[in-house]
Amino acid sequence: MFLCKWFKFLTESSLVDLGVELIVYLRTSPEVAWTRVKEQAFHSVKEEQVASLEQFQKLHDLHEKWLMTPHSNVPSKVLV
């Protein structure tokens, strides 16, 4: 609920400029990202649950579609 109020404030307020000049896309394969997160969770003090490789693949596919498709709805230049 609290995050929803912040989101509404940020997107509807004229006091905040959310304009984007550049998107930096740190591109890596879902397998590499998943392995890195698993290793980090293994070495952390408290046990963390890591999303599945399938979830990482879906997120990767969404970013690829959004940022790498010509004429997609990207609000600025993309640096890969």
Secondary structure by P-SEA (a helix, b strand, c coil): caaaaaaaaaaccccccccccbbbbbcccaaaaaaaaaaaaaaccbbbbbccaaaaaaaaaaaaaacccccccccccccc
